[in-house]
Amino acid sequence: MDYVSALVPPVVMAVAFTALIVTMVKSQGGANKAKEDAAVDAALAARAEAEGPASARETS
């Protein structure tokens, strides 16, 4: 019975990891992809604007 207790944790972790990967793959794309992309683009643009132009960062 020691082999069962030795194999249970790796098997549980493998199943959980597989479920995580499947969930990640299924959530990619779909109907909300354009909305998610727009939100990321807006966040990146806001961050770039807050940091200022590149020339101002290089001289400081």
C-alpha positions in Angstrom: 0.0 0.0 0.0 3.0 2.3 0.2 3.1 2.6 -3.5 -0.5 3.9 -3.6 0.3 6.7 -1.1 3.5 7.5 -3.1 1.6 7.8 -6.4 -1.4 9.7 -5.2 0.2 13.2 -4.9 1.8 13.2 -8.4 -1.4 11.9 -10.0 -3.5 14.6 -8.3 -1.0 17.3 -9.4 -1.0 15.9 -13.0 -4.8 16.0 -13.2 -4.9 19.5 -11.7 -2.2 20.8 -14.1 -4.1 19.2 -17.1 -7.3 20.8 -16.0 -5.5 24.2 -15.6 -4.1 24.0 -19.1 -7.4 22.9 -20.6 -9.2 25.8 -18.9 -6.5 28.3 -20.2 -6.8 27.0 -23.8 -10.6 27.1 -23.8 -10.6 30.6 -22.5 -8.5 32.0 -25.3 -10.2 33.8 -28.1 -14.0 33.6 -28.4 -16.6 36.4 -28.3 -14.8 38.5 -25.8 -11.4 38.5 -27.5 -11.8 41.9 -29.1 -13.0 43.4 -25.8 -10.1 41.9 -23.9 -7.6 43.1 -26.5 -9.0 46.6 -26.4 -8.8 46.7 -22.6 -5.1 45.6 -22.7 -4.3 48.2 -25.5 -6.0 50.9 -23.4 -4.0 50.0 -20.3 -0.7 50.0 -22.2 -1.5 53.3 -23.8 -2.4 54.8 -20.4 0.9 53.5 -19.0 2.9 54.9 -21.9 1.2 58.3 -21.6 1.9 58.4 -17.8 5.6 57.6 -18.3 5.9 60.4 -20.8 7.8 60.5 -24.1 10.8 58.2 -24.6 13.2 61.2 -25.0 12.3 62.6 -21.6 13.0 59.3 -19.9 16.4 58.9 -21.6 17.7 62.3 -20.5 16.7 61.9 -16.9 
